Amino acid sequence: MEVEDLRLVRALQLAPRASFSVLGDVLGLHERTVARNYRRLRRAGILRVFGMVNPMAVGYQFWQVRVRCRPDASESLARALAARHDIAWVGVTAAGSEVSFSMRSLSAESRDLLLTRSLPTAARVLDIEASVVLHIFLGLSARGWSELDGLLTPEESVRLGGGETPSTDASPVPPEPFDSALFDVLAVDGRASTVKLAEAAGISEGRAARRLATLLQSRTLVIDVDLAYHDFGITCWAQMHFTVTPARLREVGAALAQLPEVAFVAAMSGRDNLVASVVCRDLRHMYEFTSGSVAALDGIVSMEIVPFTNIIKQSGGLVVDGRLVDPATPVDRH
């Protein structure tokens, strides 16, 4: 990818709904050039800006689940899970013998139906390990992966709001009848105009703009940026599961959140009390990262690295041949 494209991606991580004129002014490009580059990256499935309801803000439970299964069943199981609206992320690990996914539980009934009935009775499922997320140190934000941070000057980052630390706290607002229409539009295009949002919700543009601002400020709604990491020189994805001394849990979680290879960190229930999603250029990078930056953190009792062999779904959108697909976009495999 050209440096111009990489700088645009980083700018969108910091300000995903900034206008093309603002982005162009910061990046030193004409707004038409920025708009053209953005649309090209989006059409190519390299970048996707989308909105998502913050499960921690609206009282949903956020689960991390690992399903051990027979290798010949992993792909079909992963794709069946990816088809569910309450499943946000799905990947195949352990050379095809395990499927990992994250679930935003809309209700105890739907969660229990999947975890205690559907999956356990599947013929090729051998074991299930489910943990509920207790606190998110990094995630639910466009800024999660900071490997591209050095492509913008400190001044450029500050102009895009990069001097602010994204909050993980949530103060939900009472729902409005038209919120679901806003969410549906933003799930496909997080940069959708207020005109389009107003038309979908059947309200005035001013009211749509005010409601969007309220939803974002309260973190009831989050605008995120998803990337096709292969195009950024990334070939190694993994989840890392940690057992951390309880007295050091906050410190280790916060420290992991500052590392550029880390895209998500959360405290969770279960045998391991901390999980992180990491992306590295290759296995050598992964080794240097885990034996260096991670190993230097005080309080880690044990660590498990679980590399992914295939990513089926990222942040609510399908991944097809390494390309990001909007949830509402038909998939043509021919």
N, C-alpha and C positions, 0 to 999 in steps of 0.2 A: 504494500500500500504506500501511496505517496505521503510525504510528511504533511502536506496540506490536508489530506483526508484524516490523518491521525490527530492533527491539531483540532479539527472539527469534532471528531469523536470525543476528545477530552473536554472540549468546550460544552458539548451536549451533556456529558456526565455531570458537569457542574451546574448547568442551567438548561435542563431538557426542554423547557417551553419558551426559551428566549427567542425573540423574533429573528428572522434572517438578517435584518438590518443591524440589530445589536450584535449578533454573532460576527457579521462581516466587519463591523467597526472594530471589535476587539481583535479579530484575526488579521486585519489589514487586507480584506478582500471585499469585492463588490457583493452586495446582497444577492444579486442574481447568480453569481458564481457559487456562493454558499448554498443557495436553494438547489441549484443544479447538482452539486456534489452530494448534498444530503439525499435527494431523491434517487440518485444513482446508487448510493450505498444501501438505501432501503429496498429498492427494487432487486438488488443483487442478493438480498437476504443476509447482508453483513451486519446490519444495524437495525434495531427495532426499539422505538420509543413508545412506551405504553403506560397506561394507568392501571393501578390495582388497589382494591380495597385492603387496607391494613388490617389483617386478622386480629392483631393485638389490640386494635383500637375499638373494634366492634364486638369484642367478647368471644370471638372464635378461638378455638384452640389450634395451635400449630404443631403438627406431629412430624417427627423424623422416623421413618420406618425402613427396616432392612428385612427383606424376604429371601431366605435361602431356598433355592429350588434346583431342580434338575436342569443341567445346561441346555437341553433341547427345548425347554419351556420358557427360558428367560425372555427372549425377544417377544413372543406372543403375549406373555404376561405383562411386560413393560408397556407394550402398545395398548393393551386393554386398559391398563391403569391411566395411560396418557390421555385416553378418550374421555375421562371423567373431568367434570368442571372443578371439582374440589381438590384435584391433584395438580400441584403447581410445578413439580419438577420430577423427572424420572430418568434414571440412568442404570446401565447394566455394569456390574463390577465382578471382581473375582473370576476373571476368565469365563464369564457367562453363568456362573453358579449362584449369583446373587443379584437381586434387583433392589435398588434404593430409591425411595421417593419421599417427597414432602407433601403433607396433606393439611389443608386448611379446613378444619372440621366445622361445617355449618351447623351441625346438630349432633348431639350424642347418639341419636338413632342412626344417622348415616355413617358415622364413624364406627360404631359398634357393629353395624351390619357388615362393613368391609373387613374390619380387623378380627372379629370374633366368629363370623359365619362364612362369608364368601371366600376369603383367602385360605383359612385353615382347611376348608373342605376341598380345595382344588387338589387334584390328584398328584400334581408334580411339586407342590409346595411342601418343603421339609421343615421349615422353622420360621418364626416371625419374631422380630424384636422391634418394639415400638416405644418411643420416648417422646414426651411432650416438652415443647420448648418453654422454658421458664423466663428467660430474659434474652433479648437480642443486643449484642454489643455492636455488631456491624451488619447491615443488611436493610432491606426494605428502603433502599435509597439508590439513586442513579450513580452515586459516587463510590459504590462498593469496591470496585477493582481500580486501584490507583497506580498501576504500572505505567500509565501514560502521563503521569503527573508532570514530569520534567519537560514535556513538549510545550508547555505554556510558561511564560515568565510569571514570577510572583505577582506582578502588577496586573497581568491579564487574568490570572486566576481570581484575584480580589475583585476585579470589575465584574466577573461572572458569579460572584458570591462564594468563591473558593476559600475565602478567609474564614468562613463560618463553619463550625463543626456541626454536621447533621445530627439532629436529635433523634434518639430512638424512643423517646417518650411519646405517649399518645393521649390526647384529650378529646375523645369523640364528641361529635355534635349530634343533636337529635335528628333523625332522618326526615327528609322531605319526600313527598310522593314521587317526585320526578328524579330522584337521585339515581335510581336504577338505570334510567335512560342515559344519564351522563356517564355512568360507569361503563355501560355497554359500548358507547362510542369511544371512550378513552382506552378501553381494553385493547382496541384495534389500533388506535392512533392517539398516543399520548400528547401529540401536538395539535390535535383537532382544534379548529378555531372556535371562539365563543359563538359565532354565528351558527356553526354546525351543531354545537351543543344545544343552543337555544331551540333550533328547529327540531331536534330529536326529543327534547323534553317538553316542547309546546309552551315555552315561556319566553320572556323578552331577553334580548341579548345582555342587557344590563344586569338582569337578575341572574342569568347563567354565569356571568363573569364574577358577580359577588359570591354566588354559591360555590363556584370553583375555588375562589380564594379562601373561603372559609374551610372547605374540605381539605385543602392543602395545608393551611396553617395549623389546623387541628391534627394533622396527620391521619385523618380518617381515610384520606386518599393519598396515594404515593405515586409519583411519576418516576419510572425507572427506565434504564437503558440496557438493553440486552445486546450481546455481541456474539458474532460467529468467531470464536477465538482462534480457529485455524488461520484466519486471514491476518492475525496479529502475531503470528509466529509461535503460537501456543499449541503444543502437542500433548501435554500431560495434564489431565484433570484428576483431582482426587478429593475425597472427604477424609478428614483427619478426626479421629475420635480420641479424646484425652480423658484420663482420670487425673484430676487436679486436687491438691490439698484444699479442703473447703476454705481455709483462711486466706488462700491465695487466688481463689477462683475469680474474683473481680479483677485483680491485678493482671492475671494471665490473659483473661478475656480481652481486657482493654489493650494490652500489649500486642496481642495477635491482630487486633483490629487496625493497628498502625502499620502492619507489614504490607508492602505493595502486592505480594503474591496472594493475599487473602481477600476473598470477595464476600464472605459471610462468616460470622462467629456468633454462637449462641450457647447459653447455659441450658442444660436439659436434665430431665429425670433419667433414671436407669443406671446401669452399670458404669457407664462413662458419663461424666457430668459436664462435658464441653465438646462441641462439634464445630469444625471449621471447614469451609469449602475453599480449596486453593487451586490456582492455575499456574503452571510453570512451562517454560519453553520446552524442556525435555526432561528425561529421567536424571540426567546429571544435575540440572538446575534443581530438581526436586530433592536430590540427595544433599546438595549444598545448602538448600533452604532448611531442610529438616534437621540436618546435623549442625547447622550454624545458628541461624536466627532463632529457630524454635528451641533447640537444645539449650540455648543460653537462658531461657526463661526459668526462673526459680519457682518451684511448686508443682511441676509436672511429675506425676508418679509413673504413668504409663502412656504410651502413644501408639495408635494403630493407623497406618496409612492404607487407604482403600482406593486404588486407582480405578478410574472408569474406562471401560473398553468401548462403550457406546452411550451417547446422550440421546435420549428419545424426545424429551420435552424440557424446555428451559423457560422458567418464569411465565408459565401459562401458554407459551407458544410452542408448536411442534418444531423439531429439527429434522429436516429432510436433506439427505446428502450433504450434511454440513452447513445447510442454509436455514435461516430463521424464517418461519412461516407464521403469518398472523393467524390468530385463532379462527377468524371467520373466512380465511382464504382456502378454497378447495385445493387439495393436493393432487397434482398430476404427476404420476410416477412414470409416464411414458415419454 
